[in-house]
Amino acid sequence: MNYLAHAWLARQQSVLFRLGNLMADHIKGRGLPDDLWAELSDNEQSELRAGVLYHRQIDSVVDHMAETKMLKQAFRTEYRRYAGIVLDMAWDHILARQWHKYSGITLAGFAEAQYELLQDYSDLQPVPMRKMVHHMVRHNWLESYAILMGIEQALSGLSARLRFDNKLAESVSEIARLDAELSGYFPVVMDRLQQIPFYRQD
């Protein structure tokens, strides 16, 4: 799952839970950014922490699903090493493409709400994430995922940050090639993920 699917799954939770959920990839290990969150109450920190842990649980469940393993094996050999990254983007692509099945509001409206959340609480985010959010909003990433060109642009950005020659951007072709399989598995994956509880730690 990438940003869009993660945001959708946590859409009914508190503001700080949803923020933590979107911040998870920018918080390494079990440590939390105490320098950024020190002035928050224990309850507020707990909500942020719960969002981070929920995001990680979602990623873990998806990675271990039989459907994910089968899809990774279906990738052509030259792109298989990138399958995990590409599948994360593919799920967002299918969700954006089928948005009307999953939400009563427009994708544009939902995306705008996520951008507002991230911008309103930028002071709680690590600096690298603030820079990422700037690009996300400027280029309207969440809506762009509805078309393959948007996914290709996202993969190209990731590709450029890798320190070795790679075919990550080219691997977007696997999403189109495996479209029937991805579309068929998507409801199964989403049904499973919606069963994951929203734990809070006392």
Secondary structure as UniProt FT lines:
FT   HELIX           3..9
FT   TURN            10..12
FT   HELIX           15..23
FT   HELIX           24..26
FT   TURN            29..30
FT   HELIX           34..37
FT   TURN            38..39
FT   HELIX           42..64
FT   HELIX           66..74
FT   HELIX           77..82
FT   HELIX           83..97
FT   HELIX           99..101
FT   HELIX           107..120
FT   HELIX           122..124
FT   HELIX           127..138
FT   TURN            139..140
FT   HELIX           141..144
FT   TURN            145..146
FT   HELIX           148..161
FT   TURN            168..169
FT   HELIX           170..172
FT   HELIX           173..177
FT   HELIX           179..193
FT   TURN            194..195
//
